[in-house]
Amino acid sequence: MEFFLSKIGLKFAAINLKKSMVLLFEPLKIRDVTLKNRMVVSPMCQYSSVDGFANDWHLVHLGSRAVGGAGLVFTEATAVSAEGRITPDDLGIWKNEHILFLKKIVDFLKQSGAVTGIQLAHAGRKASHSSPWKGRAPLTKEQNAWQTVAPSSIPFKESDPVPKEMSVEEIKKLVKDFGSAAQRAIQAGFEVFEIHAAHGYLINEFLSPISNQREDEYGGSFENRIRLLLEIVEEMRGIINEGTPLFVRISATDWVKEGWDENDSVKLAKILKQHGVDVIDCSSGGNSSEQKIAVGPLYQVPFSEKIKKETGILTAAVGMITTAEEGEEILKAKKADLIVMARQFLREPYFPLHAAKELGVDLQWPSQYERAK
């Protein structure tokens, strides 16, 4: 009998050990903020704002992912200026009036157990377009199009309007716009900040030699092309609390010859780490209409793995990660520290609750839903 009970004890110990080894549900402390698990709701444009204001759609969209158990929930790309929007329907934080409803969302996310994140962005030459279900085309004069800006007067596509090359004075103002947006986000209560430097938007345009052909201190050499991003990082680090995590989302490669590549990303990540960036959110592409991407499950994970291993900085993997098993294997292989999901969270708002069941983790459900567990 004693032997039998000892075997039962060993069995339960093994089960508990198995649960403790499920990395997807391991907390992660970044500065003074602790994420309860490694699953992150990626910034996903909703194209559902009027004049940049958040509304009930954003509350329900983001709130349901927090109720579903995500450790960190990001807003969509949130414009630091009206001209920085991709479309007139984008979320914004360029004026104080935007703060109130964002704070309502932040409060609900926190009450639901999620850490709150905001991604600050400027669309650059890819601004002034219509929303996806309205055609994605550049806006016309009748649709109140506005002048787009870029590091150089090079359109994303030949058929696009030519962007205005930014003056140094405009660049300096942009840096301040990011700082002002960060101050408003602090007032709204956000706990994690991300700078959007990917997908062919303005900061990415400055980083890449295919879109940045300036001949001043913001163009030419690698050091000059990363200058804008470093100035924004320094501006925001001087505003947000020392204990607040700062992420940067990058396109690890342009997927074109002579463009930005993964070796540039490693070099950049080393520098960003020295300037107080905590996490590199590793996406790719979006800066060239000539890009050739071999899209498939986990196709961007090698970028987060390379950057993590060669720099020691925390990384986030994103891109066609759709199952709990995939996320767990990425973490176990030390290819990333966070699993960022977009479309899968659209399909499954409660993905973490389902993942816990699949991986044998006894996760606490919201009290209101406990009877369905």
C-alpha positions in Angstrom: 0.0 0.0 0.0 2.8 2.4 0.9 4.5 1.6 -2.4 1.3 2.2 -4.2 0.7 5.6 -2.5 4.3 6.6 -3.3 3.8 5.8 -7.0 0.6 8.0 -6.9 2.7 10.7 -5.3 5.3 10.4 -8.0 2.6 10.5 -10.6 1.1 13.8 -9.3 4.6 15.3 -8.9 5.3 14.4 -12.5 2.0 16.1 -13.6 2.9 19.2 -11.6 6.4 19.3 -13.1 4.9 19.0 -16.5 2.7 22.0 -15.8 5.5 24.0 -14.5 7.5 23.4 -17.6 4.8 24.8 -20.0 6.7 27.9 -21.0 3.8 29.5 -22.8 2.2 30.1 -19.3 5.4 31.1 -17.6 5.3 34.8 -16.3 7.9 37.2 -17.8 9.2 40.2 -15.9 10.4 43.1 -18.1 11.6 46.0 -16.0 8.8 46.6 -13.4 6.0 44.9 -15.4 5.2 41.2 -15.2 3.3 39.5 -17.9 1.3 36.5 -16.6 2.1 34.5 -19.7 4.0 34.8 -23.0 1.0 35.3 -25.4 0.6 38.7 -26.9 -2.2 40.2 -28.9 -0.5 41.8 -31.8 -1.4 45.4 -32.9 -4.1 44.9 -35.6 -5.6 47.9 -37.4 -9.4 47.9 -37.1 -10.1 50.9 -39.3 -13.0 51.8 -37.1 -12.2 55.2 -35.7 -13.5 58.7 -36.5 -11.0 61.5 -36.1 -8.7 59.1 -34.3 -11.1 58.4 -31.4 -11.4 54.9 -29.9 -14.9 53.7 -29.4 -17.0 50.7 -28.3 -15.7 48.5 -31.1 -12.1 48.9 -29.7 -13.3 48.3 -26.2 -15.0 45.0 -27.1 -12.3 43.9 -29.5 -9.4 44.5 -27.1 -11.4 43.6 -24.0 -12.5 40.2 -25.3 -8.8 39.2 -25.8 -8.0 40.3 -22.3 -10.9 38.2 -21.0 -9.6 35.4 -23.1 -6.4 35.3 -21.1 -3.7 37.1 -23.1 -0.8 38.3 -21.1 -0.2 41.5 -23.1 -2.8 43.3 -25.3 -1.6 45.9 -27.7 -3.7 48.6 -29.4 -3.5 48.8 -33.1 -1.0 51.2 -34.7 -1.9 54.5 -33.0 -1.1 57.6 -35.0 1.1 60.3 -33.4 -0.3 62.9 -35.8 -3.4 63.2 -38.0 -1.1 63.0 -41.1 0.5 59.8 -39.7 -2.6 57.7 -40.2 -2.7 55.0 -42.9 -6.4 55.8 -43.4 -8.9 58.3 -42.1 -10.3 55.5 -40.0 -7.2 54.8 -38.0 -6.8 55.1 -34.2 -4.9 58.2 -33.0 -3.4 59.8 -29.9 -2.4 63.2 -31.3 -4.7 65.3 -29.1 -5.7 65.2 -25.4 -9.3 64.5 -26.2 -8.2 61.0 -27.3 -7.1 60.1 -23.8 -10.5 59.6 -22.1 -11.9 56.6 -24.1 -8.4 55.0 -24.3 -8.3 55.1 -20.5 -11.7 53.4 -20.3 -10.3 50.6 -22.5 -7.0 50.4 -20.4 -9.0 50.2 -17.2 -11.0 47.3 -18.5 -8.0 45.4 -19.8 -6.3 45.7 -16.4 -9.4 44.5 -14.6 -9.4 41.5 -16.9 -5.8 40.6 -16.0 -3.9 41.8 -19.1 -1.0 44.1 -19.3 -1.8 47.0 -21.6 0.3 48.1 -24.5 0.2 50.8 -27.1 1.9 50.9 -30.4 2.8 54.4 -31.6 3.1 54.9 -35.3 3.4 57.2 -38.4 2.5 55.8 -41.8 4.9 58.0 -43.8 4.5 57.5 -47.6 1.8 54.8 -47.0 -0.6 57.3 -45.4 -3.7 58.8 -46.9 -5.2 55.6 -48.2 -8.7 54.2 -47.9 -9.4 51.3 -45.6 -9.1 47.7 -46.9 -12.9 47.2 -47.4 -13.1 50.5 -49.1 -10.5 49.6 -51.7 -7.0 50.4 -50.1 -6.4 53.0 -52.8 -4.7 56.4 -52.3 -7.3 58.9 -51.3 -8.5 61.4 -53.9 -8.9 65.2 -53.4 -12.6 64.6 -53.1 -11.9 62.1 -50.3 -9.8 64.7 -48.4 -6.4 63.3 -49.3 -3.5 64.8 -47.5 0.2 65.2 -48.4 2.3 62.2 -47.4 5.8 62.5 -46.2 8.9 60.3 -46.4 12.7 60.4 -46.0 12.9 60.8 -49.8 10.4 61.6 -52.5 10.0 58.0 -53.6 6.5 56.5 -53.7 5.9 53.0 -52.4 4.4 52.1 -55.8 4.8 54.0 -59.1 1.1 54.6 -59.1 1.1 56.2 -55.6 1.3 59.9 -55.1 4.8 61.2 -54.6 5.6 61.9 -50.9 7.2 65.1 -49.8 10.8 64.7 -48.5 10.8 65.7 -44.9 12.9 68.7 -43.8 15.1 68.4 -40.8 12.7 70.7 -38.9 9.8 68.3 -39.8 11.9 65.4 -38.5 12.6 67.1 -35.2 8.8 67.8 -34.9 8.1 64.1 -35.6 10.3 63.1 -32.7 8.4 65.5 -30.4 5.1 64.1 -31.7 6.2 60.6 -30.5 7.1 62.1 -27.2 3.8 64.0 -26.8 1.9 60.8 -27.8 3.8 58.9 -25.1 2.8 61.5 -22.5 -0.9 61.1 -23.4 -0.5 57.3 -23.4 0.9 57.6 -19.8 -2.2 59.6 -18.8 -4.4 56.8 -20.3 -2.6 54.3 -18.1 -0.7 52.2 -20.7 2.0 50.0 -19.2 4.0 48.9 -22.3 5.1 51.1 -25.2 6.0 49.9 -28.7 7.5 52.0 -31.5 6.3 50.9 -34.9 9.5 50.8 -37.1 8.2 48.1 -39.5 6.0 47.3 -42.5 7.2 50.2 -44.7 5.9 52.9 -42.5 7.8 56.1 -41.8 10.6 54.9 -39.4 11.1 51.8 -41.5 11.4 54.0 -44.6 14.2 55.9 -42.9 16.0 52.6 -41.9 16.0 51.1 -45.4 18.4 52.2 -48.2 15.8 51.5 -50.8 13.5 54.2 -49.5 16.0 56.5 -47.8 18.3 58.3 -50.3 18.9 61.4 -48.3 22.4 63.0 -48.2 22.2 64.7 -44.8 22.6 63.4 -41.3 19.5 61.2 -41.7 20.5 59.3 -44.8 23.3 57.5 -46.5 25.3 55.4 -43.9 23.7 52.9 -41.6 24.4 55.2 -38.6 22.6 58.0 -40.3 19.6 55.9 -41.4 19.0 54.7 -37.8 19.3 58.2 -36.4 15.6 59.0 -36.4 14.7 55.8 -34.6 17.3 56.4 -32.0 16.1 60.0 -31.4 12.6 58.7 -31.0 13.8 56.0 -28.5 15.7 58.6 -26.5 12.7 61.0 -26.5 10.4 58.3 -25.3 12.8 56.9 -22.7 13.1 60.4 -21.3 9.3 60.5 -20.8 8.1 57.1 -19.8 8.9 55.7 -16.4 12.3 53.9 -15.9 10.3 50.8 -15.0 8.2 50.9 -18.2 9.1 48.4 -20.9 9.9 49.7 -24.4 9.5 47.5 -27.5 10.4 48.2 -31.1 8.8 46.4 -33.9 11.0 46.1 -36.9 10.9 44.5 -40.4 13.9 42.2 -40.0 14.3 42.2 -43.8 12.9 44.0 -46.8 12.9 40.8 -48.7 14.6 42.5 -51.7 18.2 42.7 -52.9 20.2 45.7 -51.7 17.6 46.4 -49.0 17.6 46.1 -45.3 18.3 42.6 -44.1 18.6 40.4 -41.0 22.3 41.4 -40.4 21.3 45.0 -40.3 18.6 44.1 -37.8 21.1 42.3 -35.5 23.4 45.4 -35.7 20.4 47.7 -34.9 19.2 45.5 -32.1 22.6 45.7 -30.3 22.4 49.5 -30.5 18.8 49.7 -29.4 19.6 47.5 -26.4 22.2 50.0 -25.3 19.6 52.8 -25.6 17.1 51.2 -23.3 14.9 49.1 -25.6 13.8 45.9 -23.9 12.2 43.8 -26.7 12.6 43.6 -30.5 9.3 42.6 -32.0 10.4 40.7 -35.2 8.3 41.1 -38.2 9.4 41.6 -41.9 8.6 43.2 -45.2 6.2 45.9 -46.2 8.7 48.5 -47.5 8.9 47.4 -51.2 6.3 46.5 -53.7 9.0 44.2 -55.3 9.4 42.1 -52.2 9.4 38.3 -52.6 8.3 36.6 -49.4 8.2 32.8 -48.9 5.2 32.9 -46.6 4.4 29.9 -44.5 3.9 28.8 -40.9 6.5 30.3 -38.5 8.3 31.9 -41.5 9.5 34.9 -39.4 10.7 32.9 -36.4 14.3 32.6 -37.7 14.6 36.4 -37.4 13.7 36.5 -33.7 16.0 33.5 -33.1 19.0 35.2 -34.8 18.5 38.5 -33.1 18.0 36.9 -29.7 21.0 34.6 -30.0 23.4 37.3 -31.4 22.4 40.2 -29.2 21.0 38.8 -26.0 18.0 41.1 -26.2 14.5 39.8 -25.5 12.6 39.0 -28.8 9.0 38.5 -29.8 8.1 36.1 -32.7 5.2 36.9 -34.9 3.8 35.6 -38.2 1.5 32.6 -38.9 1.8 31.1 -35.4 -1.5 29.4 -35.0 -1.2 26.7 -32.3 -0.2 26.3 -28.7 2.3 23.6 -29.6 4.0 25.9 -32.1 4.3 28.7 -29.5 5.6 26.3 -26.9 8.2 24.8 -29.2 9.5 28.3 -30.1 9.9 29.2 -26.5 11.5 25.8 -25.6 14.0 26.2 -28.4 14.9 29.7 -27.2 13.9 31.2 -30.5 11.9 34.0 -28.8 10.7 35.1 -25.4 7.2 36.2 -26.4 4.6 34.8 -28.9 2.8 37.5 -30.7 -0.3 36.5 -32.6 -2.7 38.5 -34.9 -5.0 36.5 -37.1 -5.2 33.6 -34.7 -6.5 36.0 -32.0 -9.1 37.3 -34.5 -10.2 33.7 -35.0 -10.0 32.7 -31.3 -10.3 35.6 -28.8 -10.0 33.1 -26.0 -6.9 31.3 -27.5 -5.0 31.2 -24.2 -7.9 29.5 -22.4 -8.0 26.8 -25.1 -4.2 26.6 -25.2 -4.1 25.9 -21.4 -6.5 23.0 -21.9 -4.4 21.5 -24.7 -1.1 21.8 -22.8 -2.5 20.4 -19.5 -2.4 23.7 -17.6 -5.1 24.4 -15.0 -5.7 28.0 -15.8 -8.2 30.1 -13.8 -11.1 31.3 -16.0 -13.0 34.5 -15.5 -15.5 33.9 -12.7 -18.4 34.7 -15.0 -17.3 31.9 -17.4 -16.1 29.4 -14.8 -19.2 27.2 -15.1 -18.3 26.5 -18.8 -14.7 25.3 -18.0 
